Amino acid sequence: MNQENCLFCKIVLKKIPSAVVYEGDEVLGFKDVNPQAPVHYLFVPKRHLGSVSQVTTTENPVGLLVLAATHCARELKMDSTGYRLVMNHGHDGGQTVEHLHLHLLGGRSMKWPPG
């Protein structure tokens, strides 16, 4: 998938509205439109990368995504109760949008496996 057809690239470029929760020079965070927890934010690099397998050693978008997500988690006071950071890769791994992204989930027990 290229940048012109990418849902998350369109969100980064403000062509599709989103509920932005974080914006830095290289990362955008926004509320998931289909939340799986009371807090469900997505963090994406502003530059298109299809998945975690496209990350090279000369860049660190994953670290920037984690820093943005943990910043938001601290602001929501979820440090004391806990939260999950999830990154999926590929169809079988549950990745539904071909743009590297990190999920921040919290606001209830996020123990894995659920039950």
C-alpha positions as CSV (number, residue, x, y, z in Angstrom):
1,M,0.0,0.0,0.0
2,N,1.3,3.5,-0.8
3,Q,0.9,6.7,1.1
4,E,-1.9,8.0,-1.1
5,N,-4.2,5.1,-0.3
6,C,-3.2,4.7,3.4
7,L,-6.0,5.5,6.0
8,F,-3.5,6.6,8.6
9,C,-1.6,8.8,6.2
10,K,-4.8,10.5,5.4
11,I,-5.4,11.0,9.1
12,V,-1.9,12.4,9.5
13,L,-2.5,14.8,6.6
14,K,-5.9,15.9,8.2
15,K,-7.8,14.6,5.1
16,I,-9.8,12.4,7.5
17,P,-10.9,13.8,10.8
18,S,-9.7,12.2,14.0
19,A,-9.8,12.8,17.8
20,V,-6.1,13.8,18.2
21,V,-4.7,13.0,21.7
22,Y,-1.0,13.6,20.9
23,E,1.0,15.4,18.2
24,G,4.7,15.7,18.0
25,D,7.1,16.3,15.1
26,E,7.2,12.7,14.0
27,V,4.2,11.0,15.8
28,L,0.4,11.5,15.8
29,G,-1.8,9.9,18.5
30,F,-5.6,9.6,18.1
31,K,-8.6,7.8,19.6
32,D,-9.4,4.4,17.9
33,V,-12.8,4.6,16.2
34,N,-13.6,1.0,17.3
35,P,-12.2,1.0,20.9
36,Q,-11.6,-2.3,22.6
37,A,-11.1,-0.7,26.0
38,P,-12.2,2.5,27.8
39,V,-8.9,4.1,26.7
40,H,-7.9,3.0,23.2
41,Y,-5.5,5.3,21.4
42,L,-3.4,4.6,18.3
43,F,0.0,6.2,17.7
44,V,1.5,6.3,14.2
45,P,4.6,7.7,12.7
46,K,3.8,10.7,10.5
47,R,6.0,9.1,7.8
48,H,4.5,6.1,6.1
49,L,6.0,2.7,7.2
50,G,3.9,-0.3,6.3
51,S,4.7,-2.4,9.4
52,V,7.3,-3.1,12.1
53,S,9.2,-5.2,9.6
54,Q,10.1,-2.1,7.6
55,V,11.9,-0.4,10.6
56,T,15.6,-0.2,10.1
57,T,18.4,0.3,12.5
58,T,19.0,3.8,11.2
59,E,15.6,5.1,12.5
60,N,13.7,4.6,15.7
61,P,10.0,5.2,15.0
62,V,9.0,2.4,17.5
63,G,10.8,4.2,20.3
64,L,9.0,7.4,19.5
65,L,5.6,5.7,19.4
66,V,6.3,4.2,22.9
67,L,7.4,7.5,24.3
68,A,4.2,9.2,23.0
69,A,2.0,6.4,24.3
70,T,3.6,6.4,27.8
71,H,3.3,10.2,27.9
72,C,-0.4,9.9,27.4
73,A,-0.7,7.0,29.8
74,R,1.0,9.2,32.5
75,E,-1.3,12.1,31.8
76,L,-4.3,9.7,32.2
77,K,-2.8,8.5,35.5
78,M,-2.7,4.9,34.3
79,D,0.8,4.4,35.6
80,S,-0.5,3.1,38.9
81,T,-3.2,0.8,37.5
82,G,-1.5,-0.4,34.3
83,Y,-2.1,-0.5,30.6
84,R,-1.1,-2.4,27.5
85,L,0.9,-1.4,24.5
86,V,0.2,-3.6,21.5
87,M,1.8,-3.7,18.0
88,N,0.5,-6.1,15.4
89,H,2.3,-7.3,12.3
90,G,0.7,-8.8,9.2
91,H,-2.7,-10.2,8.6
92,D,-2.3,-13.2,10.8
93,G,-0.9,-11.0,13.6
94,G,-4.0,-8.9,13.5
95,Q,-2.7,-5.8,11.6
96,T,-5.7,-4.3,9.8
97,V,-4.1,-1.1,8.5
98,E,-0.8,-1.3,6.6
99,H,0.8,1.6,8.5
100,L,3.0,1.0,11.5
101,H,1.0,1.8,14.7
102,L,1.0,1.2,18.4
103,H,-2.2,0.6,20.5
104,L,-2.5,2.1,24.0
105,L,-5.2,0.2,25.9
106,G,-6.3,0.8,29.4
107,G,-9.0,2.0,31.8
108,R,-9.9,-1.5,32.9
109,S,-8.0,-4.7,33.6
110,M,-5.9,-5.6,30.6
111,K,-4.6,-8.9,31.9
112,W,-3.6,-11.4,29.1
113,P,-5.1,-13.8,28.3
114,P,-8.5,-12.3,29.2
115,G,-10.7,-14.2,31.5
